[in-house]
């Protein structure tokens, strides 16, 4: 599977259950979200605009996705909702790796470019280094309608968090 096939398989509506472990505080919390992933063609205006924002030739974009989420975490009971566009741009020398452009980061609400690696096991690893933290996320499909995700978040000079998510497709299957 390549990155475009991974995006195609990810498109649709998902129900996500999350468990996060705050290692420094020795606390666990759970949450749930509805996630909608819309596949975007590489000539979609949002994909082109994001490439231009990062000063990358839009012709190098492989595809794109608009990810929208609406969820809650048990500790704050607040709604966590938002949307972002993500665009993979392959490395010319290593086609299973490249840059992942994001309109908005997950850990910080600012544009951020990370890296991606498509593994031989069809897993997608996303690595993002922010000014104050490091994030690594691994996603894979247990079946076409069950996607799993693990992530670690390390704040430089501070706390760390580990998360596990199971995501069940609720519609939009290819």
Secondary structure, DSSP 8 states (H G I E B T S, - for coil): --HHHHHHHH-EEEEEEEEEEETTTTEEEEEEEEEEEEEE-TTSHHHHHHHHHTT--GGGB--EEEEEEEEEETTT--EEEEEEEEEEEE-SS-TTEEEEEESS-SSSSS-EEEEEEE-TTS-EEEEEE-SSEEEEEEEEEEETTEEEEEEEEEETTS-EEEEEEEEEEEE---
